[in-house]
Each structure stands twice: as C-alpha cells, then as structure tokens.
Amino acid sequence: MSINNNEDLVSNFEEKKEINILKNFAKNLMTLKNPDNMIKQANDGGLKKTLGAFDLIILGVGAIIGSGIFTVVGIAAAGSAESAGAGPGLVISMILASLACVFSALCYSEFASMIPVAGSAYLYTYATMGEFMAWLIGWVLMLEYLVGYIAVVSAWSGYFMQFIRGFTFLPEWLTNPPIYLIHDYSTVVRELSSQGIDVNTAVPHFLGIPICINIPGILITLYIIATLIKGMQESTKMAGVMVAIKLGVVGLFILTGIFYIKPENWVPFAPNGLNGIFMGAFIIFFAYIGFDAIATAAEETKNPQRNLPIGIIGSLGVCTIIYVLVALVLTGVVPISQIDTHAPIASAMAMVGQNWVAGLISIGALTGLTSVLLVLMLAGTRILYAMSRDRFLPSILQTLHPKYKTPHILTLIVGAICILGSLLLNISTAAELCNFGTFASFIIVCVAVLILRKTDPERPRPFKVPFSPFLPLMGIICCSGLMIYSMQFLKTSRILFPIWVILGIIYYFTYSYKQQRLAQKDTTNEGDKTNND
C-alpha cells in the first residue's frame, strides 16, 4: 500500500512538473516588452535624430511613387498570367487599396507617436501580443522589405537598359549585352523559352550551375549600400532630389496625356468585373508600403510624436491622388489590350507621338525606382537592427559605424542578401510575396491597436485612431479580404509565403527562443545583484 502511495506521489509530481513546463513555455511565448523600456533602450542606442516631418513625407513618397507608377500599374490594368486586369476600373482598385492603407496608416500613426522606436510593426506586436508573435511579424517584415527590394531592383535594371540603348554611339556590347548579364535566372528561362532557345546551351554554367548575373542590379545595390552607411541625413537629401524629378515627370505625363484621352477607351469600365478590380487592388498594393517604411525610421526622427503621423498620413494622401490621376490618364490614352506592362506610361506617350516625354519618363522611372530601393533597404536594415537588439538575431548586427553611427555591418549583410535574391527571383513572384508580407503586417498592427487600448488605456497617445474600434476593424477586414481573395489565383507565391513562415518558426525555436531565455536569466541575475548590493 505504501509502495502504491509512493508511486502515485511520484506520478503526480511528474504530471505537475510537465504542466508547469508547459505553462512556463506558453508564458515565455507571450512575454511582452514594456513600451517605456523600448523607448529608453532606443534613446540609449545612439542613432542620430535628423528627420523632420517633411523628410518623412519625402521618404514615404520616395517609397510609394516608383514601382507602382512605372511598372505595376500596367500589370494591374492589363492583367498577367495569374490575375485578371482591372481595365479602367483600376481607379476603383486604387481607391480600394488606398482605403485599406488609410485604416492601417491611422493605426501605424497611433503606435508611431506613442512608441517612437525603430522596428515598426515588429515592436508594436511585441508590446501587445508577446515574444513569439513579435518574432513572426518581424520575420514577415524581412520578407516584405527584402523581397520587395528584389522586385524593384529587377524593374530598375530593365529601365536602365532601355535608357542606355537610347545612346546610339555606345558600343553594342554595352547597349545589348547577353540576357544572362542583365536578368535573374527565372526571367532568363522565360525569355529564352519564349524564343525557342535552349537555356542549357545559351547560358554559361559553372559546376553544372547556370550563371545569371544582374550586373545593373548589383551596381545600383552597391551604391545604395554606400549611401545608407554614410548616414540618414545624406540619404534623405538624395531621396528628396529623386522625388522632385519623378514627381515632375509624372506631372508631365498627366498634363500631356489629358489632351490625348479618348473616353471610348474607358468602355467597358471593368472588363473583368469585380474579379479584375479586386486583383488590381491586390497587385497595386505593392506600391503602398512606403508609409510602413516611415515608421521604421522613428528613432532617427525629431519630435516623433508630431512628425511621424504627419509623415505617414501625408505621404499616403499625396500618393493616392497622384495614383488615381495616372490611372485615369493611362487607361484613357491607351486601350487596355495595348498597354505595355513593362513600361506603361513611357510607352503610352510614345504611342501618341510624344517621344520626348517618353524619354523624360524613362529618366524619372530610374530616379523613382532608385528612391524606392533606398527606402526599402533602409526599412529592412532598421527592422533587423531592432530584432538583433532584442537578441532574436546575433548581436553583431547592431554594431554602429564609429563615424556615421549607422548599422554598417547589418547594411552590408542585407545588401549581399538582396544581390543574391536578385539573381534568383523574378519581379512578379517577388512583388506578390512582398504583398503578402505587407498585408500580414497591416493586419497585425490594426489588431495590436485594439489590444493596447484595452491593456494600457492610460498610456499617453499624442495621436489616436478616430472612431475606434470601427476603423481598425475595417483595416483588418479589407487587408484580410484582399489577401484571401488573391490566393485562389496566385499559385507560386501562395506556396512560398507559408514556407517562409514555417522557416521563421523553425529558426525561432532553434535559436531565438534560447537567446530570449538567456536574456531573461541575465536580467534576473543583474536584478539579484542589485538587490544584494
């Protein structure tokens, strides 16, 4: 009898032990980071505060107006292999996408003014949903910015080659190099296959591996890396010049195109019905990640409580107006079946005999896409900087340059990843993956605002989302709806996105989870030592 009692006691002890382990495990996953500690840590971090409200609007416009105007707008209007085009109904697609962005932008503004810290949606999630969800959204943001960069750098290379081909005095080897020196592998395969050319014979191999090197993309990436290492103030000055140029050529397109609009091109208004309009909204969303990038520069912003909301909402409002005007002119000037999906607005001007305008637009496209590249790499490095500071990633990534006070090691690593990715991913797949990351982060921020309103209602909020919880809920519904709707058509990216999420979960439990526990142990030991003293 005594033996049985002992066995029962041991069994109960082991059972309670297992329950406690599971409870501790679940508690660790839900560990929150105090916003006050985030702000203190950021203030001690050493990033230089140089950005005002106008600088932030420039950064936002620099990110938003670029790929959408010069490339994606054509795909959204005319369609692609996996999605129907919106036609003139692209105007409605623009409004739908901007509405989803407005709801999310308001939520971003509340967080950015309340927690002005580098990290954007990642840290907002850490303050409301805990450690695991924070890591997961940070991992998704990595996808959003780095893969988004790869998509834009592919478009930049295409416009650059079109630009230099206009100089007839340049040698043939420079203006018309082999396709494998100016494109990623996927694009090379598609282009050669369409011409009936065998890839294995047309592309050089090394140890059985095909060698495709996007040389223009590599060169511009090296330039972006050097600019970001030198410092934020210099980066925004460069972005300001490029934003002025591309706004000028976009304005020229609108003012010139108005005189060539044929109202009959707007009929039928929605050739593919609601399907085309919704898919158009999903595709054009790729061009709306600029205001998200603004939030990642919070630590380098002067008076962030005031300037961040102005920068976020201001850049979104300016860009939405421009997008709608461009969509109206483009679809009014060119029949949907004749829209060039690679260089839509430059091609539109060439079709009506305005070749000099088309040439200026090509220059504007290069400067516009360059500013997008600048902001995307900036945002990607700042997200990773915040995550390394929280020990999710190796601490060496938070090392600052002794002179410029920028995370130079991290910038070099991110640049290398972008170069490697530009050799493998094509523009359409990269843009779709970037969209999934964008939708996920927008949804999480809207949810996080509602949570923090309940868990920390007394925290000062220099900017508050009006009509809460209605507007945050609308942001969740709009973003979720577009994301889910598109998955039935986008076969490749809907598979790659879950794979990326799974890889992030594996990395968390094999590295980041252990590092977080070590960090907790160090904090506890320091607290005990302080109490003993």
N, C-alpha and C positions, 0 to 999 in steps of 0.2 A: 504493500500500500504506500509505504514511504517512497519506494522507488518510483511508483507511478506519479506521485505528487511532485517529485523532483523533475521527472520528465516533462510534466505539464508546465512547471515553472520555467524550465529551460525553453520549452516551445513558445510559451507566452512572451518570454524575454526576447527571443529571436524575432517573433512576429512584430513586437513593438519596435524593435530595432529597425526592421525593414520599413515599417510605417514611418518612423522618424527620418530615415534616409530619404524616402520618397517626398516627405513634407519639406525637408531641407532643400532637396533638389528643385521642387516646384517653387519654393521661396526664392532660391537663387535666380531662377529664370525670370521671376517677377521683380527682381531688385530694381528700385527706382533710383534715379540720380537727382538730387536736390537742385533745383534751378539756381538757388543762391550760390551753391558750391560751383556750378558750371560758370557763373559769371565771375566769381573770384578767381577760379582757375584760369579763365580766359584773360583776365586783367593782369595776371602774373606771367602770362605766356610770352609776351614780348612782341606780338605782331603790331606793326606800326599803324596808327589810325590816321588815314589820309583822305578818306572818301566822304563827300558830301552828298546831298540829295540829287543834285544834277549829275554827279559822277555815277551814281547808282542807276539813274534813268538811262544814261549813256550805255552802261554795262548791259542793262536789260534790253534796250533797243538793239544793241550790238548782237545779242544772242538771238532775239526773236526774229528780227528782219534780216534774213540771209537765205538760209536753205529753203524756207517756206516760199518766199517771193521768187527766188531764182530757179528753183528746181521742183520742189514738192507740189507747188500749186498746179503745175501742169499735170502731174500724175493724179492729183485729187480731182481735177476737172475731167480728164480724158479716161482715167482708169488704168489698170495694169492687168497682168496675167491672173492675179488672185483677187482683184477687187474691181467693182463697177465704178465708173466715173460719175461725178455729181452733175456734170454739164454746167449750164448757167446757174443751176441750183447750188453751185459751190458757195454762193453768197449766203445761203441758209446754213450750209455746212460751217462756214466761218463763224456765223453767229452762234451756232450750237457749241462749237469748240470754245469760243471766247466766253460763253456763259458758264461752261464747266470750269474754265480758268478763273473767271471772276469769283465764283464761290470759293474756290481753293485759294485764290490770291488774298481774299479777305482773311481767311484762316491763317495763312502764312504771315500776313501783316500783324495779326494779333500776337502770334508767337514771336516774330522777329523783334517787335517793340518790347515785349515782355522778357525775352531771353536773347539778348543780342550777342550770340556766341556762334563761332564758326561751326558748321555741322548741319544746319538746316533741318530737314525732316528727321534726320537721324537723332539729333539731340532732343527734338520735340517729342519723339517717341520714347526716348529714354526717360523723360520726365513724367510720362503718363502711363506707359504700357510695360515698362520694365526692360531688363537687360536683353533677353532673347529677341523680342520684337525690335528693339533698337538695332541690334546687330543685323537682323534680317533686312530692315529697311535701309540700313547703311550699305549692305551688300547689293541691294536693288539699285540704290543711287549710283553705286560704282558702275553698274551696267548702263544706267541711263546716260551718264556723262561720258564714259569712256567709249562705249559703243556709238553713242551719238556723235562723238568726235570722229570716229572712223567713218561714219556715213557722210559727214560734211567734208572730210578731207578727200574722199573719193570724188565728190562733186567739184571740189576746188581743183583737183588735178585735171578734170575734164574741161573746165572753163579756161584753165591756164594753157592747155594745149590748143584750144580754139583761138585764144588770144595771140599766141606767138605765131600761129600759122598765117596770121594776117601780115606778118613781116616777110615779104617775098624775097628779100635779099639775104635772109638767113639760110644756112646750109640745110639740105634735105634731111641729113641725119638728126638735126635738132628739131625741125618742124614736123617730121614724120618718122619718129623712131619706131622700133619694133613694139608691138602691142604689149608684150610681156614686160616692158620697161616703164609703162605708164598706167598699168591697171593691176588690180588684185587678181588672184587666181580664178575666182568664180566668174568674174567678168570676162577674163581671157577665154575661159572654156566656152561661155555662152556666145561670145562674138565669133570665135573661130568655128564653132559648131554650126552657127547660122550660115557660115560661108562654105560649109562642107570641107573644112580643113581639119586634119588630124592633129589634136593637141600634142600628142606624144612626139610628133616629128617637127612641129613648128616652135615648140618651147624647149629651151635647153634644160637639161637635167643634171643634178649633182647627187651621186649615190642613189640614183633612182628617184629623186625628189624633184618635181618641176620647179624651176626658179622663175618666179614672177615678182618683180620689184617695182613698186610705185615710186619712182625717183622724185617726181614733183611733190608727192605727198610727204616723202621723207624730208625733203629740203625745207618745206614750209613748217613741218613739225619741229625741226631743229631750231628754226627761227622763233617759233612760239615758246619753246623751252627757254631759250636765252632771254627772251623778253620778260617772261614771268619770274625767272630767277633774279633779274635785275631789280624788280620791285613793282608794287601795285600802282603807285602813282604814275610811273612811266607807262605801265600797261594801259591805264585808263586814258592817258593822253593819246596813245596810239589808237585806241578804240574810238576816241572822240573824232579824230580825223577821218577814220574809215566810215564811221556812222554818217558824218556830214556828206561824204562822197556818195554813199549808196542811197541816202535819202534824196540827194539831188537827182540821181539818175532815175530813181523810182518816180519822183515827181515829174521828171521829163517824160517818162513813159505815159503817165496818167494824162498830162496836159496835151501831149501829142496824140495819144490814142483816142481821146474823146472825139476828135474830128473824123475818125475812121470807123466809128461804131455803126454797125448795121443792126437795127432792132430785130430783124428776122433771124439773126444768129442766136437770139435768146429764146427761140421757139424750136422744139419744146423746151420748157424751162428746166424740167427734171426728166431727162430721157430715160433714166434707170429708176425712177421713182424714189421712194424712201430708202431703198437699199443703197442707191448711189449717193444720196445725201448723207446717210449715216457713215458709210465707208469714207466719203470725202472728209467728214468731220474727224474721223479716226486718223486718217493719213495726215491731214493738215495740223493735227495736234503736235506733230513732231517739231513744228516751228514755234511752239509756245512754252518752251522750257526756260526761257530767259529770266522770268521773274523768280523762278525757283533758284537760279544761279545767284541772284542778288542776295538772297538770304544767307548763302554760304560765305559772303564777304562781311558778315555782321561785325566781326571783331576788328575789322580794319575801317569801320565806319565812324565818323564823328557824329555825335548826338544820334545814336542809332534809334532811340525811341521815337524820334520825329522823322528822321530821314529814311529809314527802311520802309515804312508804309507808303511814303510819297514815292520812293523809287519803284516799289513793286507795282502799285496800282497805276502810277503814272506811265510807266513803260508799257504795261498791258493795254491801257486805254489808247495810247498813241498808235501802237502797232495794230490793234484791231481795226481802227479807222482806215489805216493805210491798206491793210489786207483786203478789206471789203471793196475799196475803190479799185485796187488792182484786179480783183476777181471780176468786177463788173466790166472793166475796160477789156481785159483779156478775152473773156467769153463773148463780148460784143464785137470785137475786131476780127477774131478768128473762129471759124466753125469748129465745133468740138472735134470732128474727125481729122482736122488738120493741125491741132495743137501739138507742138514739139515738146515732148515730156522731158527732154534733157536740158533745153534752154528756152523755156516757153515765151518769156516776154521779149527777149532779144530776137527770137525767131519771128514773133508777131510783128515787130517793127520792120524787119527785113521783108516780110510778105507784103507790106503796104508801101514798099519802096523807100522807107526811111532808114537806109543803111548806116548813115552817120549816127543816128540814135541807137541802132542795134550795137554799133561799136562801143559807144559810151556805156551802154548797159552791160556789155561784157566786162568792161573795166570795173563798173560798180559791183558786178557779181563777184569778182575776185576780191575786192576790198570788203564787201559784205560778208562773204564766207570766211575771210581771214579773221574778222572781228568775232564771228561765231566760234571759230576754233579757239581763239584766245579765251573767251569766256567759259567754254566747255572744259578746257583743260584747267583753268583756274578753279572752277567749281569742283572738278574731280579731285584735285590735289587738296583742297580745303576740307572736303568730306573725309578723305583718308587721313589727313592731319588730325582731325578731331577724333577719329576712331583709334589712331595709334596712341593718342594722349590718354585714351581710356583703356589702353592695354589690350584692345581687341586685335591689334596688329603690332608687329615689332616696334620697339621704342625708337629705333634708329630713324624711323620715318619722320619723327617730329624734330629732328635736328635742324636748327636755323642757320642760314648763312651768316658768318661773323660780321659781314659788312652790310648786306642788303636786308637782313632779318626776314628772309623768306625760306620756306622749306625746300632747299635746293636738291637734297638727296631724293626726296619724295617726287619732286618735279621731274628729275631725270628718269626715275623708275617709271612714272606714269607715261612720260614721253616715249620710252622704249616699248611699253605695252601697246601704246597707240600705233607706233610704227609697225610692230609685229601684226597687230589686228588689221591694219590697212592692207596687208599683203594677202589676207585670207577672206575677209568678209566683203560681200558686195553691198552697194548702197541701200537697196530695198530691204534686205534682211536686217541690216544694221538699224535702219530707221524704224522698222517695226518693233524690234527688240527694245529700242530706246523708248518708244511709245508705251510699251507695257510697263517699263520701269517708271515712266512719268506718271501714268495712271495710278500705279500702286502707291507711289509716294504721295500723290494728291489725296487719295482716299484716306491714307493713314493720318495725314495732317488734319483733315476735317474731323475724323474720329477723335484725334488727340485733343482738339479744342473743346469738344463736348465733355470729354473725360476731365480735363483740368478745370473746367467751370464747376464741376461737382466736387472734385477732390481738393481744390485750392481756390475757393471763390473769393477769398480776401486778398489774393495777390494783386498788386497794382498792375493795371492794364492800360498803358498810355493810348492804345488803340484797341477797340473792341469790335468784334463782328456784329453788325446790327441784325436784328430780327433772329437772334439765336433761340432755339436750335434749328429754325427753318432753313436758313441759308447754308449752314454746314451739311445738313441732311440732303439738300439739293445738290451740293457738290459731290457727296457720296453717290447719290443716285445717278447723276449724269456721267461721272467717270466710270462707275461700275457698268452702267448700261452700254456705253461705247466699247469698253474693253471686252465684255462678254459677247456682244454682238459681232465684233470683228473676228473672234476666234473661230467662227464657223467657216471663214473664208481663208485665213492666213495659215496655211498648213505648216510651213517651216518654222516660223517664229513662235507659234503656239507650242511647239515641241521644245525648242531651245530655251524658252523662258523658264518652264518648270525645271529643266535640267540645271540651269544656273542657280535657281533657288535651292535645289537639293544639294548642290556643291557647297553653297553657303552654309547650309545646316551641318554638313559633314565637317567643314572647316571649324565652325563654332565649337562643336563638341570634341574635336581632336586638339584644338589649340586655345581658342579664345576663352572657353569655359574654365579651363585650368588656370589661365592667366588671371581671370577675374577672381578666382578663389585665392590665388596667391596675393593679389592686391588687397583683398579683404583681410587676409591674415596679417599683412604688413601694417595695414591701418589699425587693426586691433592691437598689435604689439606696440605700435607707437603710442596709442592711447593709454595702454597699461603703463608704459614707461613714464609718460607724462604724469599720470596719477601717482605713481610711486615717488617721483621727484617732488 
